[in-house]
Amino acid sequence: MKLLMCLHCHDPFNLDLEEKTCKCGSTKEKYVNQLHAIYSGEQAVLLGFTNSSLIKAIQNQPKDGFGELLTAFVIPEECSTFVNVDTDT
């Protein structure tokens, strides 16, 4: 699962086939197909969750206390499937 987060307004949001923006409007994104996405905004940070750990965390959701940990990571700035159109030449 991929997310985009705007460091200006701290709004994390998921990708979609229709363009989406953060709350302040400085970060935008959209999928161009099922694998590739484009985004813009100097304040954009790319985030990812491993799907298997997300599914496991959901399956092991407790009724109370602390939730199940999952694996999240920051996607590199240079990623072949996630292109910043502000810097793409």
Secondary structure, DSSP 8 states (H G I E B T S, - for coil): -EEEEETTT--EEE--SS-EE-TTSS-EEEESSSS-EEEE-TTEEEEEE-HHHHHHHHHT--SSSS-----EEE--SSBTTEEETTT--
